[in-house]
Amino acid sequence: MNSDLESLFSLRGRRAIVTGGAGGVGEMLARGLLIGGASVHIVGRYLEKVEAKARELRQLGECQALQADLATDAGIEAVRDAAAAWPGGLGILINNAGMLARAPLGEFTSAQRDSVLGLNLKAPFLLTQALLPSLRRPATASCPSHVINIGSAAGLGSTTVDTYSYGPSKAALHHMTRVLARKLAPEHIHVNAIAPGLFPSRMSASVLDDPQKRAVMLARIPAGRLGEPDDMAALVVSLAASRYQTGTITALDGGQTC
Ligand SMILES: NC(=O)c1ccc[n+]([C@@H]2O[C@H](COP(=O)([O-])OP(=O)(O)OC[C@H]3O[C@@H](n4cnc5c(N)ncnc54)[C@H](OP(=O)(O)O)[C@@H]3O)[C@@H](O)[C@H]2O)c1
């Protein structure tokens, strides 16, 4: 063994995609990868928004914007076509874009169920599948390509009120992570998932902006605090730099699901 810390964790020379990278958890992931030395493409539905965030993130490294609605076939194809033009292929795909729908039992609609399952489960599968040729290009045993799916503590048994498709979509995403990990490991493409607890974002604002709900949620976290951007950045760098870890679901939740 002759590795130093820098070579163990460096992402220099690696190209990454972070879906939903223009804010919230996706921005925390993008920042981590940039700090690690990767060149990062952030994906979102609104061109102005992703371009503005990419400009801001360029203070950390090479960052580009990609506009795509991943709930549509055209959006998946746009990302696939962009990556196909990168000569060195794609080393890291982070399937982070996701959504949550809430309605009382009895009023939860078929459309809500379809949109949550569509973005949280179907899109990560279709995008991974479409990007396989790009992921295969740089993949070697000593430097595998990585797919990292952003699941949730809600997919590990932690339950939330009136979110009848969110937890199930994340539990299924965790399972899909393991299925794809087994299939792709012989090709040196590793597939892992991060299951976050509670991090500040647009999605978690409905809970965190309400002092009572915030206090209830905090009381459920043994570490006694919310997740912070550096918590997410440190984990994604370590996963994206790993050489032997695949098929794992790592809870990042301050002990919430213990
Ligand atoms: N925050 C938490 O506490 C927490 C906990 C557990 C898991 N997570 C997971 O972390 C991920 C990010 O969530 P977040 O909390 O950061 O929520 P967020 O702030 O609402 O971010 C969601 C991201 O997804 C993008 N997105 C939404 N629909 C899209 C579409 N059709 N096509 C492309 N991009 C789309 C959004 O970008 P645009 O709207 O600009 O398109 C946005 O950047 C999700 O998978 C979520 O389930 C979050």
PDBQT file of the ligand as one rigid body, heavy atoms in Angstrom, charges set to zero:
ROOT
HETATM    1  N1  LIG A 301     -33.776  17.480   2.027  1.00  0.00    +0.000 N 
HETATM    2  C1  LIG A 301     -33.910  16.383   2.712  1.00  0.00    +0.000 C 
HETATM    3  O1  LIG A 301     -34.034  16.413   3.944  1.00  0.00    +0.000 OA
HETATM    4  C2  LIG A 301     -33.887  15.049   2.018  1.00  0.00    +0.000 A 
HETATM    5  C3  LIG A 301     -33.959  13.892   2.809  1.00  0.00    +0.000 A 
HETATM    6  C4  LIG A 301     -33.923  12.665   2.203  1.00  0.00    +0.000 A 
HETATM    7  C5  LIG A 301     -33.777  12.562   0.822  1.00  0.00    +0.000 A 
HETATM    8  N2  LIG A 301     -33.720  13.704   0.084  1.00  0.00    +0.000 N 
HETATM    9  C6  LIG A 301     -33.595  13.540  -1.372  1.00  0.00    +0.000 C 
HETATM   10  O2  LIG A 301     -32.617  14.414  -1.874  1.00  0.00    +0.000 OA
HETATM   11  C7  LIG A 301     -32.931  14.738  -3.237  1.00  0.00    +0.000 C 
HETATM   12  C8  LIG A 301     -32.905  16.256  -3.418  1.00  0.00    +0.000 C 
HETATM   13  O3  LIG A 301     -33.953  16.802  -2.635  1.00  0.00    +0.000 OA
HETATM   14  P1  LIG A 301     -33.898  18.248  -1.972  1.00  0.00    +0.000 P 
HETATM   15  O4  LIG A 301     -34.270  18.082  -0.561  1.00  0.00    +0.000 OA
HETATM   16  O5  LIG A 301     -32.646  18.938  -2.331  1.00  0.00    +0.000 OA
HETATM   17  O6  LIG A 301     -35.165  18.883  -2.694  1.00  0.00    +0.000 OA
HETATM   18  P2  LIG A 301     -35.317  20.138  -3.658  1.00  0.00    +0.000 P 
HETATM   19  O7  LIG A 301     -34.625  21.304  -3.073  1.00  0.00    +0.000 OA
HETATM   20  O8  LIG A 301     -36.775  20.217  -3.947  1.00  0.00    +0.000 OA
HETATM   21  O9  LIG A 301     -34.524  19.702  -4.946  1.00  0.00    +0.000 OA
HETATM   22  C9  LIG A 301     -35.066  18.879  -5.946  1.00  0.00    +0.000 C 
HETATM   23  C10 LIG A 301     -34.197  19.040  -7.162  1.00  0.00    +0.000 C 
HETATM   24  O10 LIG A 301     -34.709  18.196  -8.197  1.00  0.00    +0.000 OA
HETATM   25  C11 LIG A 301     -34.829  18.955  -9.387  1.00  0.00    +0.000 C 
HETATM   26  N3  LIG A 301     -35.960  18.465 -10.173  1.00  0.00    +0.000 N 
HETATM   27  C12 LIG A 301     -37.253  18.386  -9.781  1.00  0.00    +0.000 A 
HETATM   28  N4  LIG A 301     -38.007  17.878 -10.781  1.00  0.00    +0.000 NA
HETATM   29  C13 LIG A 301     -37.162  17.666 -11.827  1.00  0.00    +0.000 A 
HETATM   30  C14 LIG A 301     -37.340  17.172 -13.138  1.00  0.00    +0.000 A 
HETATM   31  N5  LIG A 301     -38.533  16.775 -13.592  1.00  0.00    +0.000 N 
HETATM   32  N6  LIG A 301     -36.259  17.083 -13.957  1.00  0.00    +0.000 NA
HETATM   33  C15 LIG A 301     -35.035  17.493 -13.521  1.00  0.00    +0.000 A 
HETATM   34  N7  LIG A 301     -34.807  17.945 -12.268  1.00  0.00    +0.000 NA
HETATM   35  C16 LIG A 301     -35.864  18.043 -11.444  1.00  0.00    +0.000 A 
HETATM   36  C17 LIG A 301     -35.089  20.387  -8.933  1.00  0.00    +0.000 C 
HETATM   37  O11 LIG A 301     -34.627  21.299  -9.907  1.00  0.00    +0.000 OA
HETATM   38  P3  LIG A 301     -35.627  22.265 -10.731  1.00  0.00    +0.000 P 
HETATM   39  O12 LIG A 301     -36.867  22.446  -9.904  1.00  0.00    +0.000 OA
HETATM   40  O13 LIG A 301     -34.825  23.502 -10.892  1.00  0.00    +0.000 OA
HETATM   41  O14 LIG A 301     -35.862  21.528 -12.011  1.00  0.00    +0.000 OA
HETATM   42  C18 LIG A 301     -34.220  20.467  -7.683  1.00  0.00    +0.000 C 
HETATM   43  O15 LIG A 301     -32.899  20.860  -8.019  1.00  0.00    +0.000 OA
HETATM   44  C19 LIG A 301     -34.303  14.114  -3.516  1.00  0.00    +0.000 C 
HETATM   45  O16 LIG A 301     -34.157  12.911  -4.199  1.00  0.00    +0.000 OA
HETATM   46  C20 LIG A 301     -34.853  13.890  -2.132  1.00  0.00    +0.000 C 
HETATM   47  O17 LIG A 301     -35.809  12.860  -2.100  1.00  0.00    +0.000 OA
HETATM   48  C21 LIG A 301     -33.779  14.936   0.642  1.00  0.00    +0.000 A 
ENDROOT
TORSDOF 0
